[in-house]
């Protein structure tokens, strides 16, 4: 299966702060959960989607915009299986499926943009190599999002 960039759509969410742009779901993890479990929890809470967390894209270090605190962010693709009608942050966030090209324009964090490029490269190279045993397959556009844990 050949995957081309124009076929890939990703899910982004609005920031809770008005006018602060779009981003991929993100949040922290609890002591009693794995980073992958936290990634899944955050996508349910913030975007109202359920799916399978895929292999990690990488780890980024960044400073908070509000203070000089340093954070470590881990980015994972999520193969979305279901969109919920109701979710915990439904009243404070919108979820929007957009093209990769549009995501590059609206995503507010540099490290999320880098992760998006890694995802696109992974999907396109997997598709072009026709590795059917790989985890990520695009059955239809609009079934991938990225999730970060910071």
RADA-V929279 format. One line per field, one symbol per residue. ss: DSSP state (~ for helix, > for strand, _ for the rest). phi: phi as a letter, one per 40 degrees, with the letter a starting at -180 (. if undefined). burial: + if it has 24 or more other ideal C-beta (glycine too) atoms within 12 Angstrom, else -. A space follows every 10 residues. Layout:
BEGIN
ss: ???
phi: ???
burial: ???
END
This chain:
BEGIN
ss: ____~~~_>> >>>>______ _>>_>>>___ ____~~~~~~ ~~~~~~~_>> >>>>>>>>>> >>>______> >>>>>>>>>> >>>_______ ____>>>>>~ ~~~~~~>__~ ~~~~~~~~~~ ~~~~~~~~~_ __________ ___>>>>>>_
phi: .cbbdcccbb cbbccccdgc gbacdaicbc dcbccccccc dcccccbgbb abcccdcibb baccccaccc bbbbbbcbcc babccbadbd cbbbbacbcc dccccbccbd cccccccccc cccccccccf ccccccbcca cgbbbbbbbb
burial: --+-+-++++ +++++----- -++++++-+- ----++-+++ ++++++++++ ++++-+++-+ -+-------- --++++++++ ------+-+- --+-++++++ --++-++++- ++++++++++ -+++-+---- -----+++-- -+++++++++
END
